[in-house]
Amino acid sequence: MAEQTDTRERILDVALELFNEKGYDGTSLREIAERLGVTKAALYYHFERKEDILLELHLRMHGIGRGILDRLDAVEDERDVVAAWPALVDAFIDEVLANRDLFLLHQRNQGAFAKIADDERHQAENEDIEERFRRFLSTEAIPLDDRVRMAASVGAVMVALMGATGGGLFGDVSTTDVADRVRGIVHDMLRS
């Protein structure tokens, strides 16, 4: 079973590289199989369609969000979430940096994601993450100003780092340099 999981992860990693190099629409299953050194039949054993690969890559991003939300769930007293939030934002920034290729995939292939928008698993994951995040932001145990800062901090991280990763939003400035500044600005915002 571990070998199947390893093969599946290798397929996803190679597909991610190719989708970022050539675009989702410009990459065929044959090219993924060739880069892996396997037959198309071997690839089909793990993924029936290219959309299935795209979905799994997208769900890796959901995993980042779930990981942060799991850490929020571990905070026993909701009022302690405000104190824990800066460390959670730092962890989120670290995850975005560690998974730049996933964010680049989303930047470069936005149209392709319409192909998986109606997938039941995708919708269920989206709804779960949104519901969990909404639950934290709607709790009255946390002052409204703090809840707004928390939401704004997530938005700041996403816009700035996605723009830096794939969109050249800040010109030639490295994503790491942008991340350092985002981290400082978000911490300043959270202290207000």
C-alpha positions as CSV (number, residue, x, y, z in Angstrom):
1,M,0.0,0.0,0.0
2,A,2.8,2.4,0.8
3,E,4.3,1.8,-2.7
4,Q,0.9,2.8,-4.3
5,T,0.8,5.9,-2.1
6,D,4.4,6.8,-3.1
7,T,3.6,6.3,-6.8
8,R,0.4,8.3,-6.5
9,E,2.3,11.2,-4.8
10,R,5.1,11.0,-7.5
11,I,2.4,11.3,-10.2
12,L,0.9,14.3,-8.5
13,D,4.4,15.9,-8.1
14,V,5.3,15.4,-11.8
15,A,1.9,16.6,-12.9
16,L,2.3,19.7,-10.8
17,E,5.7,20.4,-12.5
18,L,4.3,19.9,-16.0
19,F,1.1,21.9,-15.3
20,N,3.3,24.8,-14.1
21,E,5.7,24.5,-17.1
22,K,3.2,23.9,-19.9
23,G,-0.1,24.7,-18.4
24,Y,-2.9,22.3,-17.5
25,D,-4.4,22.3,-21.0
26,G,-1.0,21.9,-22.6
27,T,-0.1,18.8,-20.7
28,S,-1.2,15.3,-21.6
29,L,-1.4,12.2,-19.5
30,R,1.1,10.7,-21.9
31,E,3.6,13.4,-21.1
32,I,3.1,12.8,-17.3
33,A,3.6,9.1,-17.8
34,E,6.7,9.6,-20.0
35,R,8.3,12.0,-17.4
36,L,7.6,9.4,-14.7
37,G,8.9,6.6,-16.9
38,V,5.7,4.5,-16.7
39,T,3.1,3.5,-19.2
40,K,-0.2,5.4,-19.6
41,A,-1.9,2.2,-18.3
42,A,0.1,2.5,-15.1
43,L,-1.0,6.1,-14.8
44,Y,-4.6,5.2,-15.4
45,Y,-4.4,2.7,-12.5
46,H,-4.0,5.7,-10.1
47,F,-5.9,8.4,-12.0
48,E,-8.6,7.8,-14.5
49,R,-8.6,11.4,-15.9
50,K,-6.4,14.4,-15.9
51,E,-9.2,16.3,-14.0
52,D,-8.7,13.7,-11.2
53,I,-5.1,14.8,-10.9
54,L,-6.0,18.4,-10.9
55,L,-8.6,17.8,-8.1
56,E,-6.0,16.0,-6.0
57,L,-3.6,18.9,-6.4
58,H,-6.3,21.3,-5.4
59,L,-7.1,19.3,-2.4
60,R,-3.5,19.6,-1.3
61,M,-4.2,23.3,-0.9
62,H,-7.3,22.4,1.2
63,G,-5.0,20.4,3.4
64,I,-3.0,23.5,4.2
65,G,-6.2,25.2,5.3
66,R,-7.4,22.2,7.2
67,G,-4.1,22.0,9.1
68,I,-4.4,25.6,10.3
69,L,-8.0,25.1,11.2
70,D,-7.1,21.9,13.1
71,R,-4.7,24.0,15.2
72,L,-7.4,26.5,15.8
73,D,-9.7,23.7,17.0
74,A,-7.1,22.7,19.5
75,V,-7.4,26.1,21.3
76,E,-9.6,25.2,24.1
77,D,-10.9,28.6,25.1
78,E,-12.2,30.6,22.1
79,R,-10.9,33.8,23.7
80,D,-7.4,32.4,23.5
81,V,-7.7,32.3,19.7
82,V,-6.6,36.0,19.4
83,A,-3.4,35.3,21.3
84,A,-2.7,32.2,19.2
85,W,-3.5,33.8,15.8
86,P,-0.1,35.4,15.1
87,A,1.6,32.0,15.3
88,L,-1.1,30.5,13.2
89,V,-0.6,33.2,10.5
90,D,3.1,32.6,10.6
91,A,2.5,28.8,10.1
92,F,0.1,29.6,7.2
93,I,2.8,31.8,5.6
94,D,5.3,29.0,6.0
95,E,2.9,26.6,4.4
96,V,2.3,28.9,1.5
97,L,6.1,29.3,1.0
98,A,6.6,25.6,1.2
99,N,3.9,24.9,-1.3
100,R,4.6,27.7,-3.8
101,D,4.2,25.4,-6.8
102,L,0.6,24.7,-5.7
103,F,-0.2,28.4,-5.6
104,L,1.6,28.9,-8.9
105,L,-0.6,26.2,-10.4
106,H,-3.7,28.2,-9.3
107,Q,-2.3,31.4,-10.7
108,R,-1.3,30.0,-14.1
109,N,-4.3,27.7,-14.6
110,Q,-7.3,29.5,-13.2
111,G,-9.6,28.4,-16.0
112,A,-8.8,24.7,-15.5
113,F,-10.3,24.7,-12.0
114,A,-13.8,25.2,-13.5
115,K,-13.5,21.6,-14.6
116,I,-13.5,20.4,-11.0
117,A,-15.8,23.0,-9.4
118,D,-18.8,20.7,-9.5
119,D,-17.0,17.7,-8.0
120,E,-18.7,16.6,-4.9
121,R,-15.5,16.0,-2.9
122,H,-14.3,19.4,-3.9
123,Q,-17.5,21.1,-2.8
124,A,-17.6,19.2,0.5
125,E,-14.0,20.2,1.3
126,N,-14.7,23.8,0.4
127,E,-17.9,23.9,2.5
128,D,-16.1,22.3,5.5
129,I,-13.2,24.8,5.4
130,E,-15.6,27.7,5.0
131,E,-17.9,26.5,7.8
132,R,-15.0,26.0,10.2
133,F,-13.5,29.4,9.4
134,R,-16.9,31.1,9.6
135,R,-17.5,29.5,13.0
136,F,-14.3,31.1,14.4
137,L,-15.1,34.5,12.9
138,S,-18.7,34.5,14.2
139,T,-18.0,33.6,17.8
140,E,-18.9,36.5,20.1
141,A,-16.3,35.4,22.6
142,I,-13.8,37.2,20.4
143,P,-14.2,40.9,20.0
144,L,-15.4,42.0,16.5
145,D,-12.3,44.1,15.9
146,D,-10.1,41.0,16.5
147,R,-12.2,38.8,14.2
148,V,-12.0,41.4,11.4
149,R,-8.2,41.6,11.9
150,M,-8.0,37.8,11.7
151,A,-10.0,37.7,8.5
152,A,-8.0,40.6,7.0
153,S,-4.7,38.9,7.9
154,V,-5.7,35.7,5.9
155,G,-6.7,37.9,2.9
156,A,-3.4,39.9,3.1
157,V,-1.4,36.7,3.1
158,M,-3.3,35.2,0.2
159,V,-3.4,38.2,-2.1
160,A,0.2,39.3,-1.5
161,L,1.8,35.8,-1.6
162,M,-0.3,34.5,-4.5
163,G,0.5,37.7,-6.4
164,A,4.2,37.4,-5.6
165,T,4.3,33.7,-6.5
166,G,2.7,33.7,-9.9
167,G,1.6,37.1,-10.9
168,G,4.7,39.3,-10.6
169,L,2.6,41.6,-8.5
170,F,5.7,43.1,-6.9
171,G,7.9,43.0,-10.0
172,D,11.1,41.1,-9.5
173,V,10.9,41.0,-5.7
174,S,11.3,37.4,-4.4
175,T,8.3,35.7,-2.8
176,T,10.5,35.2,0.3
177,D,11.1,39.0,0.6
178,V,7.4,39.7,0.1
179,A,6.5,37.0,2.7
180,D,8.9,38.7,5.3
181,R,7.1,42.0,4.8
182,V,3.6,40.4,4.9
183,R,4.6,38.7,8.1
184,G,5.6,42.0,9.7
185,I,2.6,44.0,8.4
186,V,0.2,41.3,9.5
187,H,1.7,41.2,13.0
188,D,1.5,45.0,13.2
189,M,-2.2,44.8,12.1
190,L,-2.9,42.1,14.7
191,R,-1.4,44.3,17.5
192,S,-3.7,47.2,16.8
